[in-house]
Amino acid sequence: MKKYKIGYTTGVYDMFHIGHLNILKRAKEQCEYLIVGVTTDELCYSRKKKYPIINEQDRMAIVGAIRYVDKVIPQSDMEKIRPVKELHADAVFVGSDWKGTDAWNQYEKDFASVGCTVVYLNHTDGISSTILREKINDIK
């Protein structure tokens, strides 16, 4: 039996790569039902001042086709507690690079107040969408 009933994680998932797959697999290993929020193009632009290379509909289709994912939803804002409550998530999966930050220390407390645990997952070394963008630019 898995430790959590409903898990939730979010990401841009641009240029889907092995690091993305590893996070989703590790999350699914710990929950019965995994919901993935895929960042919308507009939210990505508002935060990073650039659009993803792959549009949100295609990114949602790619993530939804992964066998570890039970449901895909758009992530249109950075609100954390509302989706946890709406989805009845009892675990939120996030990269270990956020562990110990002021923001995530507070999220841990906020989530705990609604019965949700933050689970930090290790990131796959040597791969990221940023690294892929740099490699593409080097080829040009």
CNS distance restraints for C-alpha pairs under 8 A (distance, minus, plus):
assign (resid   2 and name CA) (resid  29 and name CA) 7.20 0.50 0.50
assign (resid   2 and name CA) (resid  30 and name CA) 5.40 0.50 0.50
assign (resid   2 and name CA) (resid  31 and name CA) 5.29 0.50 0.50
assign (resid   2 and name CA) (resid  32 and name CA) 6.02 0.50 0.50
assign (resid   3 and name CA) (resid  30 and name CA) 5.55 0.50 0.50
assign (resid   3 and name CA) (resid  31 and name CA) 5.98 0.50 0.50
assign (resid   4 and name CA) (resid  30 and name CA) 6.09 0.50 0.50
assign (resid   4 and name CA) (resid  31 and name CA) 4.43 0.50 0.50
assign (resid   4 and name CA) (resid  32 and name CA) 6.45 0.50 0.50
assign (resid   4 and name CA) (resid  90 and name CA) 6.28 0.50 0.50
assign (resid   4 and name CA) (resid  91 and name CA) 6.41 0.50 0.50
assign (resid   5 and name CA) (resid  31 and name CA) 5.28 0.50 0.50
assign (resid   5 and name CA) (resid  32 and name CA) 4.95 0.50 0.50
assign (resid   5 and name CA) (resid  33 and name CA) 6.16 0.50 0.50
assign (resid   5 and name CA) (resid  89 and name CA) 7.52 0.50 0.50
assign (resid   5 and name CA) (resid  90 and name CA) 6.60 0.50 0.50
assign (resid   5 and name CA) (resid  91 and name CA) 7.99 0.50 0.50
assign (resid   6 and name CA) (resid  31 and name CA) 5.93 0.50 0.50
assign (resid   6 and name CA) (resid  32 and name CA) 6.15 0.50 0.50
assign (resid   6 and name CA) (resid  33 and name CA) 4.87 0.50 0.50
assign (resid   6 and name CA) (resid  34 and name CA) 5.97 0.50 0.50
assign (resid   6 and name CA) (resid  35 and name CA) 7.43 0.50 0.50
assign (resid   6 and name CA) (resid  87 and name CA) 7.92 0.50 0.50
assign (resid   6 and name CA) (resid  88 and name CA) 6.93 0.50 0.50
assign (resid   6 and name CA) (resid  89 and name CA) 4.73 0.50 0.50
assign (resid   6 and name CA) (resid  90 and name CA) 5.64 0.50 0.50
assign (resid   6 and name CA) (resid  91 and name CA) 6.49 0.50 0.50
assign (resid   7 and name CA) (resid  27 and name CA) 7.24 0.50 0.50
assign (resid   7 and name CA) (resid  28 and name CA) 7.66 0.50 0.50
assign (resid   7 and name CA) (resid  31 and name CA) 5.71 0.50 0.50
assign (resid   7 and name CA) (resid  32 and name CA) 7.61 0.50 0.50
assign (resid   7 and name CA) (resid  33 and name CA) 6.13 0.50 0.50
assign (resid   7 and name CA) (resid  34 and name CA) 4.78 0.50 0.50
assign (resid   7 and name CA) (resid  35 and name CA) 6.10 0.50 0.50
assign (resid   7 and name CA) (resid  89 and name CA) 5.45 0.50 0.50
assign (resid   7 and name CA) (resid  90 and name CA) 6.25 0.50 0.50
assign (resid   7 and name CA) (resid  91 and name CA) 4.72 0.50 0.50
assign (resid   7 and name CA) (resid  92 and name CA) 5.70 0.50 0.50
assign (resid   7 and name CA) (resid  93 and name CA) 7.00 0.50 0.50
assign (resid   8 and name CA) (resid  34 and name CA) 5.89 0.50 0.50
assign (resid   8 and name CA) (resid  35 and name CA) 4.85 0.50 0.50
assign (resid   8 and name CA) (resid  36 and name CA) 5.78 0.50 0.50
assign (resid   8 and name CA) (resid  37 and name CA) 7.49 0.50 0.50
assign (resid   8 and name CA) (resid  84 and name CA) 7.48 0.50 0.50
assign (resid   8 and name CA) (resid  89 and name CA) 6.23 0.50 0.50
assign (resid   8 and name CA) (resid  91 and name CA) 6.30 0.50 0.50
assign (resid   8 and name CA) (resid  92 and name CA) 4.83 0.50 0.50
assign (resid   8 and name CA) (resid  93 and name CA) 6.15 0.50 0.50
assign (resid   9 and name CA) (resid  34 and name CA) 7.89 0.50 0.50
assign (resid   9 and name CA) (resid  35 and name CA) 6.62 0.50 0.50
assign (resid   9 and name CA) (resid  36 and name CA) 5.08 0.50 0.50
assign (resid   9 and name CA) (resid  37 and name CA) 6.15 0.50 0.50
assign (resid   9 and name CA) (resid  92 and name CA) 5.73 0.50 0.50
assign (resid   9 and name CA) (resid  93 and name CA) 5.06 0.50 0.50
assign (resid   9 and name CA) (resid  94 and name CA) 6.42 0.50 0.50
assign (resid  10 and name CA) (resid  36 and name CA) 5.46 0.50 0.50
assign (resid  10 and name CA) (resid  37 and name CA) 4.34 0.50 0.50
assign (resid  10 and name CA) (resid  38 and name CA) 5.75 0.50 0.50
assign (resid  10 and name CA) (resid  39 and name CA) 7.04 0.50 0.50
assign (resid  10 and name CA) (resid  75 and name CA) 7.23 0.50 0.50
assign (resid  10 and name CA) (resid  94 and name CA) 7.79 0.50 0.50
assign (resid  11 and name CA) (resid  36 and name CA) 7.81 0.50 0.50
assign (resid  11 and name CA) (resid  37 and name CA) 6.48 0.50 0.50
assign (resid  11 and name CA) (resid  38 and name CA) 5.36 0.50 0.50
assign (resid  11 and name CA) (resid  39 and name CA) 5.75 0.50 0.50
assign (resid  12 and name CA) (resid  38 and name CA) 5.49 0.50 0.50
assign (resid  12 and name CA) (resid  39 and name CA) 4.74 0.50 0.50
assign (resid  12 and name CA) (resid  40 and name CA) 7.53 0.50 0.50
assign (resid  12 and name CA) (resid  44 and name CA) 7.38 0.50 0.50
assign (resid  12 and name CA) (resid  52 and name CA) 7.75 0.50 0.50
assign (resid  12 and name CA) (resid  59 and name CA) 7.93 0.50 0.50
assign (resid  13 and name CA) (resid  20 and name CA) 6.68 0.50 0.50
assign (resid  13 and name CA) (resid  38 and name CA) 6.92 0.50 0.50
assign (resid  13 and name CA) (resid  39 and name CA) 7.91 0.50 0.50
assign (resid  13 and name CA) (resid  59 and name CA) 6.46 0.50 0.50
assign (resid  13 and name CA) (resid  63 and name CA) 7.65 0.50 0.50
assign (resid  13 and name CA) (resid 129 and name CA) 7.98 0.50 0.50
assign (resid  14 and name CA) (resid  52 and name CA) 5.92 0.50 0.50
assign (resid  14 and name CA) (resid  53 and name CA) 6.49 0.50 0.50
assign (resid  14 and name CA) (resid  54 and name CA) 5.86 0.50 0.50
assign (resid  14 and name CA) (resid  59 and name CA) 6.68 0.50 0.50
assign (resid  14 and name CA) (resid 129 and name CA) 6.33 0.50 0.50
assign (resid  15 and name CA) (resid  53 and name CA) 7.08 0.50 0.50
assign (resid  15 and name CA) (resid  54 and name CA) 6.56 0.50 0.50
assign (resid  15 and name CA) (resid 129 and name CA) 6.23 0.50 0.50
assign (resid  15 and name CA) (resid 132 and name CA) 7.86 0.50 0.50
assign (resid  16 and name CA) (resid  20 and name CA) 6.26 0.50 0.50
assign (resid  16 and name CA) (resid  21 and name CA) 7.78 0.50 0.50
assign (resid  16 and name CA) (resid  59 and name CA) 7.90 0.50 0.50
assign (resid  16 and name CA) (resid  62 and name CA) 7.82 0.50 0.50
assign (resid  16 and name CA) (resid 129 and name CA) 7.82 0.50 0.50
assign (resid  17 and name CA) (resid  21 and name CA) 6.52 0.50 0.50
assign (resid  17 and name CA) (resid 127 and name CA) 7.67 0.50 0.50
assign (resid  17 and name CA) (resid 128 and name CA) 7.56 0.50 0.50
assign (resid  17 and name CA) (resid 129 and name CA) 7.82 0.50 0.50
assign (resid  18 and name CA) (resid  22 and name CA) 6.02 0.50 0.50
assign (resid  18 and name CA) (resid 124 and name CA) 7.79 0.50 0.50
assign (resid  18 and name CA) (resid 127 and name CA) 7.63 0.50 0.50
assign (resid  19 and name CA) (resid  23 and name CA) 6.34 0.50 0.50
assign (resid  19 and name CA) (resid 123 and name CA) 6.76 0.50 0.50
assign (resid  19 and name CA) (resid 124 and name CA) 5.05 0.50 0.50
assign (resid  19 and name CA) (resid 125 and name CA) 7.96 0.50 0.50
assign (resid  19 and name CA) (resid 127 and name CA) 6.33 0.50 0.50
assign (resid  19 and name CA) (resid 128 and name CA) 6.89 0.50 0.50
assign (resid  20 and name CA) (resid  24 and name CA) 6.36 0.50 0.50
assign (resid  21 and name CA) (resid  25 and name CA) 6.05 0.50 0.50
assign (resid  22 and name CA) (resid  26 and name CA) 6.03 0.50 0.50
assign (resid  22 and name CA) (resid 124 and name CA) 7.28 0.50 0.50
assign (resid  23 and name CA) (resid  27 and name CA) 6.07 0.50 0.50
assign (resid  23 and name CA) (resid 121 and name CA) 6.82 0.50 0.50
assign (resid  23 and name CA) (resid 122 and name CA) 7.78 0.50 0.50
assign (resid  23 and name CA) (resid 123 and name CA) 7.27 0.50 0.50
assign (resid  24 and name CA) (resid  28 and name CA) 6.08 0.50 0.50
assign (resid  24 and name CA) (resid  68 and name CA) 6.26 0.50 0.50
assign (resid  24 and name CA) (resid  69 and name CA) 7.13 0.50 0.50
assign (resid  25 and name CA) (resid  29 and name CA) 6.17 0.50 0.50
assign (resid  25 and name CA) (resid  68 and name CA) 5.83 0.50 0.50
assign (resid  26 and name CA) (resid  30 and name CA) 6.87 0.50 0.50
assign (resid  26 and name CA) (resid 121 and name CA) 7.32 0.50 0.50
assign (resid  27 and name CA) (resid  31 and name CA) 6.68 0.50 0.50
assign (resid  27 and name CA) (resid  34 and name CA) 7.36 0.50 0.50
assign (resid  27 and name CA) (resid  93 and name CA) 6.37 0.50 0.50
assign (resid  27 and name CA) (resid 121 and name CA) 7.77 0.50 0.50
assign (resid  28 and name CA) (resid  32 and name CA) 6.92 0.50 0.50
assign (resid  28 and name CA) (resid  33 and name CA) 7.20 0.50 0.50
assign (resid  28 and name CA) (resid  34 and name CA) 5.97 0.50 0.50
assign (resid  28 and name CA) (resid  68 and name CA) 5.67 0.50 0.50
assign (resid  28 and name CA) (resid  69 and name CA) 7.33 0.50 0.50
assign (resid  31 and name CA) (resid  91 and name CA) 7.95 0.50 0.50
assign (resid  33 and name CA) (resid  69 and name CA) 7.70 0.50 0.50
assign (resid  33 and name CA) (resid  70 and name CA) 5.93 0.50 0.50
assign (resid  34 and name CA) (resid  68 and name CA) 7.24 0.50 0.50
assign (resid  34 and name CA) (resid  69 and name CA) 5.45 0.50 0.50
assign (resid  34 and name CA) (resid  70 and name CA) 5.25 0.50 0.50
assign (resid  34 and name CA) (resid  71 and name CA) 6.60 0.50 0.50
assign (resid  35 and name CA) (resid  69 and name CA) 6.46 0.50 0.50
assign (resid  35 and name CA) (resid  70 and name CA) 5.95 0.50 0.50
assign (resid  35 and name CA) (resid  71 and name CA) 4.77 0.50 0.50
assign (resid  35 and name CA) (resid  72 and name CA) 5.78 0.50 0.50
assign (resid  35 and name CA) (resid  73 and name CA) 7.36 0.50 0.50
assign (resid  36 and name CA) (resid  63 and name CA) 7.92 0.50 0.50
assign (resid  36 and name CA) (resid  69 and name CA) 6.91 0.50 0.50
assign (resid  36 and name CA) (resid  71 and name CA) 6.31 0.50 0.50
assign (resid  36 and name CA) (resid  72 and name CA) 4.89 0.50 0.50
assign (resid  36 and name CA) (resid  73 and name CA) 6.23 0.50 0.50
assign (resid  37 and name CA) (resid  72 and name CA) 5.87 0.50 0.50
assign (resid  37 and name CA) (resid  73 and name CA) 4.82 0.50 0.50
assign (resid  37 and name CA) (resid  74 and name CA) 5.26 0.50 0.50
assign (resid  37 and name CA) (resid  75 and name CA) 4.99 0.50 0.50
assign (resid  38 and name CA) (resid  56 and name CA) 7.40 0.50 0.50
assign (resid  38 and name CA) (resid  59 and name CA) 7.33 0.50 0.50
assign (resid  38 and name CA) (resid  60 and name CA) 6.22 0.50 0.50
assign (resid  38 and name CA) (resid  72 and name CA) 7.01 0.50 0.50
assign (resid  38 and name CA) (resid  73 and name CA) 6.25 0.50 0.50
assign (resid  38 and name CA) (resid  74 and name CA) 4.98 0.50 0.50
assign (resid  38 and name CA) (resid  75 and name CA) 5.27 0.50 0.50
assign (resid  39 and name CA) (resid  43 and name CA) 6.40 0.50 0.50
assign (resid  39 and name CA) (resid  44 and name CA) 6.39 0.50 0.50
assign (resid  39 and name CA) (resid  56 and name CA) 7.29 0.50 0.50
assign (resid  39 and name CA) (resid  74 and name CA) 5.99 0.50 0.50
assign (resid  39 and name CA) (resid  75 and name CA) 4.51 0.50 0.50
assign (resid  39 and name CA) (resid  76 and name CA) 6.21 0.50 0.50
assign (resid  40 and name CA) (resid  44 and name CA) 6.18 0.50 0.50
assign (resid  40 and name CA) (resid  56 and name CA) 5.58 0.50 0.50
assign (resid  40 and name CA) (resid  74 and name CA) 6.08 0.50 0.50
assign (resid  40 and name CA) (resid  75 and name CA) 5.85 0.50 0.50
assign (resid  40 and name CA) (resid  76 and name CA) 5.51 0.50 0.50
assign (resid  41 and name CA) (resid  45 and name CA) 6.18 0.50 0.50
assign (resid  41 and name CA) (resid  51 and name CA) 5.92 0.50 0.50
assign (resid  41 and name CA) (resid  52 and name CA) 6.51 0.50 0.50
assign (resid  41 and name CA) (resid  55 and name CA) 6.61 0.50 0.50
assign (resid  41 and name CA) (resid  56 and name CA) 5.76 0.50 0.50
assign (resid  42 and name CA) (resid  46 and name CA) 6.10 0.50 0.50
assign (resid  42 and name CA) (resid  51 and name CA) 7.54 0.50 0.50
assign (resid  42 and name CA) (resid  76 and name CA) 7.56 0.50 0.50
assign (resid  43 and name CA) (resid  47 and name CA) 6.19 0.50 0.50
assign (resid  43 and name CA) (resid  75 and name CA) 7.85 0.50 0.50
assign (resid  43 and name CA) (resid  76 and name CA) 5.77 0.50 0.50
assign (resid  43 and name CA) (resid  77 and name CA) 6.35 0.50 0.50
assign (resid  44 and name CA) (resid  48 and name CA) 5.84 0.50 0.50
assign (resid  44 and name CA) (resid  49 and name CA) 7.30 0.50 0.50
assign (resid  44 and name CA) (resid  50 and name CA) 6.88 0.50 0.50
assign (resid  44 and name CA) (resid  51 and name CA) 6.16 0.50 0.50
assign (resid  44 and name CA) (resid  52 and name CA) 7.09 0.50 0.50
assign (resid  45 and name CA) (resid  49 and name CA) 4.52 0.50 0.50
assign (resid  45 and name CA) (resid  50 and name CA) 4.75 0.50 0.50
assign (resid  45 and name CA) (resid  51 and name CA) 5.09 0.50 0.50
assign (resid  45 and name CA) (resid  52 and name CA) 7.92 0.50 0.50
assign (resid  46 and name CA) (resid  50 and name CA) 7.88 0.50 0.50
assign (resid  52 and name CA) (resid  56 and name CA) 7.98 0.50 0.50
assign (resid  54 and name CA) (resid  58 and name CA) 6.47 0.50 0.50
assign (resid  54 and name CA) (resid  59 and name CA) 6.25 0.50 0.50
assign (resid  55 and name CA) (resid  59 and name CA) 6.19 0.50 0.50
assign (resid  56 and name CA) (resid  60 and name CA) 5.93 0.50 0.50
assign (resid  57 and name CA) (resid  61 and name CA) 6.21 0.50 0.50
assign (resid  58 and name CA) (resid  62 and name CA) 6.14 0.50 0.50
assign (resid  59 and name CA) (resid  63 and name CA) 6.15 0.50 0.50
assign (resid  60 and name CA) (resid  64 and name CA) 5.88 0.50 0.50
assign (resid  60 and name CA) (resid  72 and name CA) 6.54 0.50 0.50
assign (resid  60 and name CA) (resid  73 and name CA) 7.67 0.50 0.50
assign (resid  60 and name CA) (resid  74 and name CA) 7.69 0.50 0.50
assign (resid  61 and name CA) (resid  65 and name CA) 6.20 0.50 0.50
assign (resid  62 and name CA) (resid  66 and name CA) 6.89 0.50 0.50
assign (resid  63 and name CA) (resid  69 and name CA) 7.10 0.50 0.50
assign (resid  63 and name CA) (resid  72 and name CA) 7.18 0.50 0.50
assign (resid  64 and name CA) (resid  69 and name CA) 6.11 0.50 0.50
assign (resid  64 and name CA) (resid  70 and name CA) 7.38 0.50 0.50
assign (resid  64 and name CA) (resid  71 and name CA) 6.63 0.50 0.50
assign (resid  64 and name CA) (resid  72 and name CA) 5.78 0.50 0.50
assign (resid  65 and name CA) (resid  69 and name CA) 7.49 0.50 0.50
assign (resid  79 and name CA) (resid  83 and name CA) 7.37 0.50 0.50
assign (resid  80 and name CA) (resid  84 and name CA) 6.75 0.50 0.50
assign (resid  80 and name CA) (resid 107 and name CA) 7.75 0.50 0.50
assign (resid  81 and name CA) (resid  85 and name CA) 6.25 0.50 0.50
assign (resid  81 and name CA) (resid 110 and name CA) 7.12 0.50 0.50
assign (resid  81 and name CA) (resid 111 and name CA) 6.65 0.50 0.50
assign (resid  82 and name CA) (resid  86 and name CA) 6.10 0.50 0.50
assign (resid  83 and name CA) (resid  87 and name CA) 5.74 0.50 0.50
assign (resid  84 and name CA) (resid  88 and name CA) 5.76 0.50 0.50
assign (resid  84 and name CA) (resid  89 and name CA) 5.12 0.50 0.50
assign (resid  84 and name CA) (resid  90 and name CA) 7.71 0.50 0.50
assign (resid  84 and name CA) (resid  92 and name CA) 7.86 0.50 0.50
assign (resid  84 and name CA) (resid 111 and name CA) 7.74 0.50 0.50
assign (resid  84 and name CA) (resid 116 and name CA) 7.69 0.50 0.50
assign (resid  85 and name CA) (resid  89 and name CA) 6.77 0.50 0.50
assign (resid  85 and name CA) (resid 114 and name CA) 7.27 0.50 0.50
assign (resid  89 and name CA) (resid 116 and name CA) 6.40 0.50 0.50
assign (resid  90 and name CA) (resid 115 and name CA) 6.04 0.50 0.50
assign (resid  90 and name CA) (resid 116 and name CA) 4.05 0.50 0.50
assign (resid  90 and name CA) (resid 117 and name CA) 6.04 0.50 0.50
assign (resid  91 and name CA) (resid 116 and name CA) 5.15 0.50 0.50
assign (resid  91 and name CA) (resid 117 and name CA) 4.69 0.50 0.50
assign (resid  91 and name CA) (resid 118 and name CA) 5.75 0.50 0.50
assign (resid  91 and name CA) (resid 119 and name CA) 6.66 0.50 0.50
assign (resid  92 and name CA) (resid 116 and name CA) 7.10 0.50 0.50
assign (resid  92 and name CA) (resid 117 and name CA) 6.23 0.50 0.50
assign (resid  92 and name CA) (resid 118 and name CA) 4.88 0.50 0.50
assign (resid  92 and name CA) (resid 119 and name CA) 6.00 0.50 0.50
assign (resid  93 and name CA) (resid 118 and name CA) 6.06 0.50 0.50
assign (resid  93 and name CA) (resid 119 and name CA) 4.88 0.50 0.50
assign (resid  93 and name CA) (resid 120 and name CA) 5.92 0.50 0.50
assign (resid  93 and name CA) (resid 121 and name CA) 6.74 0.50 0.50
assign (resid  94 and name CA) (resid  98 and name CA) 7.31 0.50 0.50
assign (resid  94 and name CA) (resid 118 and name CA) 7.30 0.50 0.50
assign (resid  94 and name CA) (resid 119 and name CA) 6.37 0.50 0.50
assign (resid  94 and name CA) (resid 120 and name CA) 5.12 0.50 0.50
assign (resid  94 and name CA) (resid 121 and name CA) 6.01 0.50 0.50
assign (resid  95 and name CA) (resid  99 and name CA) 7.68 0.50 0.50
assign (resid  95 and name CA) (resid 120 and name CA) 5.38 0.50 0.50
assign (resid  95 and name CA) (resid 121 and name CA) 4.92 0.50 0.50
assign (resid  95 and name CA) (resid 122 and name CA) 5.94 0.50 0.50
assign (resid  95 and name CA) (resid 123 and name CA) 6.04 0.50 0.50
assign (resid  96 and name CA) (resid 120 and name CA) 4.68 0.50 0.50
assign (resid  96 and name CA) (resid 121 and name CA) 5.16 0.50 0.50
assign (resid  96 and name CA) (resid 122 and name CA) 5.19 0.50 0.50
assign (resid  96 and name CA) (resid 123 and name CA) 6.71 0.50 0.50
assign (resid  97 and name CA) (resid 122 and name CA) 7.79 0.50 0.50
assign (resid  97 and name CA) (resid 123 and name CA) 7.67 0.50 0.50
assign (resid  98 and name CA) (resid 104 and name CA) 6.46 0.50 0.50
assign (resid  98 and name CA) (resid 120 and name CA) 7.85 0.50 0.50
assign (resid  99 and name CA) (resid 104 and name CA) 6.52 0.50 0.50
assign (resid  99 and name CA) (resid 105 and name CA) 7.49 0.50 0.50
assign (resid  99 and name CA) (resid 120 and name CA) 6.78 0.50 0.50
assign (resid 100 and name CA) (resid 104 and name CA) 6.67 0.50 0.50
assign (resid 100 and name CA) (resid 105 and name CA) 6.02 0.50 0.50
assign (resid 101 and name CA) (resid 105 and name CA) 6.00 0.50 0.50
assign (resid 102 and name CA) (resid 106 and name CA) 6.33 0.50 0.50
assign (resid 103 and name CA) (resid 107 and name CA) 6.28 0.50 0.50
assign (resid 104 and name CA) (resid 108 and name CA) 6.00 0.50 0.50
assign (resid 105 and name CA) (resid 109 and name CA) 6.73 0.50 0.50
assign (resid 106 and name CA) (resid 110 and name CA) 6.23 0.50 0.50
assign (resid 107 and name CA) (resid 111 and name CA) 5.87 0.50 0.50
assign (resid 108 and name CA) (resid 112 and name CA) 6.01 0.50 0.50
assign (resid 108 and name CA) (resid 117 and name CA) 6.84 0.50 0.50
assign (resid 108 and name CA) (resid 118 and name CA) 5.96 0.50 0.50
assign (resid 109 and name CA) (resid 113 and name CA) 6.41 0.50 0.50
assign (resid 110 and name CA) (resid 114 and name CA) 7.21 0.50 0.50
assign (resid 111 and name CA) (resid 115 and name CA) 6.37 0.50 0.50
assign (resid 111 and name CA) (resid 116 and name CA) 4.84 0.50 0.50
assign (resid 111 and name CA) (resid 117 and name CA) 6.33 0.50 0.50
assign (resid 111 and name CA) (resid 118 and name CA) 7.47 0.50 0.50
assign (resid 112 and name CA) (resid 116 and name CA) 5.04 0.50 0.50
assign (resid 112 and name CA) (resid 117 and name CA) 6.03 0.50 0.50
assign (resid 126 and name CA) (resid 131 and name CA) 7.89 0.50 0.50
assign (resid 127 and name CA) (resid 131 and name CA) 6.15 0.50 0.50
assign (resid 127 and name CA) (resid 132 and name CA) 7.35 0.50 0.50
assign (resid 128 and name CA) (resid 132 and name CA) 6.34 0.50 0.50
assign (resid 129 and name CA) (resid 133 and name CA) 6.14 0.50 0.50
assign (resid 130 and name CA) (resid 134 and name CA) 6.28 0.50 0.50
assign (resid 131 and name CA) (resid 135 and name CA) 6.25 0.50 0.50
assign (resid 132 and name CA) (resid 136 and name CA) 6.20 0.50 0.50
assign (resid 133 and name CA) (resid 137 and name CA) 6.18 0.50 0.50
assign (resid 134 and name CA) (resid 138 and name CA) 6.13 0.50 0.50
assign (resid 135 and name CA) (resid 139 and name CA) 6.43 0.50 0.50
assign (resid 136 and name CA) (resid 140 and name CA) 6.75 0.50 0.50
